[in-house]
């Protein structure tokens, strides 16, 4: 569905000749959808989760809206571009993985060594990365969504787990 949307939506016409950006845009939209709709964090969207979400409403709206950037919830190309550029900027060797040292540079070195250690200990969320000690793009999208939308229930859970060093549900 998203691949078709990228090929046919007038607001994404400029992507027609950049396959890599098409793929990354689709990937990022999928991660954003699962971040917001998959409340069990299991990578499987149930019918119940779909019904409780606003995804279908936004999918219908994106079909009617020519300016994709007005679709802030999941589909904004500008939001994707910011996320992807931040990842690319941190991934200095461009191997498509971020390590602890890379993440320490996030937000002008806004993160402490301790919180980065907790993130890489996977306290907030288990990494999907297939390389030990490395954060893949999906892991980074999850991190940055939690960072940018701190009031979101999953972001609250993510950061609570990161600061709950005793794993006892108490800070």
C-alpha positions in Angstrom: 0.0 0.0 0.0 2.7 2.5 0.9 4.9 1.6 -2.1 1.8 2.3 -4.3 1.2 5.5 -2.5 4.8 6.6 -3.1 4.5 5.9 -6.8 1.1 7.7 -7.2 0.7 10.4 -4.6 1.2 13.9 -6.1 3.0 15.1 -3.0 5.7 12.4 -3.4 6.1 12.8 -7.2 9.6 14.2 -6.7 10.7 10.8 -5.3 10.1 9.0 -8.6 13.8 8.8 -9.5 15.3 8.2 -6.0 14.6 4.5 -5.2 16.7 4.6 -1.9 14.6 7.6 -0.6 11.4 5.9 -1.6 12.4 2.8 0.4 13.6 4.7 3.4 10.4 6.8 3.4 8.2 3.7 3.3 10.3 2.1 6.0 10.0 5.2 8.2 6.3 5.4 7.8 5.9 1.8 8.7 8.0 2.3 11.9 5.9 5.4 12.8 2.7 3.4 12.3 3.9 0.6 14.5 5.2 3.0 17.1 1.8 4.6 17.4 -0.6 1.7 16.8 1.2 -1.5 17.9 0.7 -1.0 21.7 2.1 -4.5 22.5 5.5 -3.7 20.8 5.4 -7.1 19.2 5.8 -6.1 15.6 2.3 -7.4 14.7 -0.6 -5.1 14.3 -3.8 -6.7 15.4 -7.3 -5.9 14.2 -8.1 -4.6 17.6 -5.1 -2.3 17.6 -6.0 -1.1 14.0 -9.6 -0.4 15.1 -8.5 1.6 18.1 -6.0 3.6 16.1 -6.6 6.5 13.8 -4.5 4.9 11.0 -7.4 4.2 8.6 -8.7 7.7 9.0 -5.2 9.1 8.2 -4.9 6.8 5.2 -8.1 8.1 3.8 -7.1 11.7 4.4 -3.7 11.2 2.7 -5.5 10.1 -0.4 -7.4 13.4 -0.5 -4.5 15.7 0.5 -2.1 16.7 -2.2 0.5 18.2 0.2 1.9 15.1 2.0 3.5 17.3 4.6 0.2 18.4 5.9 -0.3 14.8 7.0 1.7 15.1 10.2 0.8 11.9 12.0 2.4 9.2 9.9 3.0 10.3 6.3 4.8 13.7 6.4 7.9 13.6 4.1 9.4 16.5 6.0 9.2 14.4 9.2 10.8 11.5 7.5 13.6 13.7 6.1 14.4 15.1 9.5 14.6 11.6 11.1 16.7 10.2 8.2 19.1 13.2 8.1 19.7 13.0 11.9 20.4 9.3 11.5 22.7 9.9 8.5 24.5 12.7 10.4 25.2 10.5 13.4 26.2 7.5 11.3 29.5 9.0 10.4 30.9 5.8 8.8 27.6 5.3 6.9 27.4 1.6 7.6 23.7 2.2 8.6 24.4 1.5 12.2 24.9 3.8 15.2 27.0 2.9 18.2 27.3 4.5 21.6 29.8 7.1 20.5 27.6 8.1 17.6 24.5 8.5 19.8 26.4 10.6 22.3 26.5 13.3 19.5 22.7 13.4 19.3 21.2 16.8 19.9 24.6 18.6 20.4 25.7 16.0 23.0 22.4 16.4 25.0 22.4 12.8 26.2 24.5 11.7 29.2 26.8 8.7 29.1 24.6 7.0 31.5 21.4 7.3 29.5 23.2 6.2 26.3 24.5 3.2 28.2 20.9 2.4 29.3 19.7 2.8 25.7 22.4 0.4 24.5 21.7 -2.0 27.3 18.2 -2.0 25.7 16.5 -1.0 28.8 13.8 1.0 27.0 13.3 -1.4 24.2 15.1 -4.4 22.8 17.0 -3.5 19.6 16.1 -5.0 16.3 19.7 -4.6 15.1 21.5 -7.8 14.0 24.8 -6.3 15.1 25.6 -6.4 18.9 26.4 -3.0 20.3 24.8 -1.3 17.3 21.5 0.5 16.8 19.9 0.0 13.4 17.7 2.5 11.6 14.5 1.0 13.1 16.0 1.3 16.6 16.9 4.9 15.9 13.4 5.8 14.7 12.0 4.3 17.8 14.4 6.3 19.9 13.8 9.6 18.1 10.1 9.2 18.2 10.3 8.6 22.0 12.6 11.6 22.3 10.4 14.0 20.2 7.0 12.8 21.5 7.7 12.4 25.2 4.0 12.6 26.2 3.2 9.5 24.0 2.4 6.5 26.3 5.2 4.4 24.6 7.7 7.2 25.0 6.8 7.5 28.7 7.3 3.8 29.1 10.6 3.8 27.1 12.1 6.6 29.2 10.8 5.2 32.5 12.5 1.9 31.7 15.7 3.7 30.8 15.9 5.5 34.2 14.6 2.6 36.3 18.1 1.2 36.9 16.9 -1.4 39.4 14.2 -2.8 37.1 11.7 -2.6 39.9 9.1 -0.3 38.4 10.1 2.5 40.8 12.3 5.6 40.3 
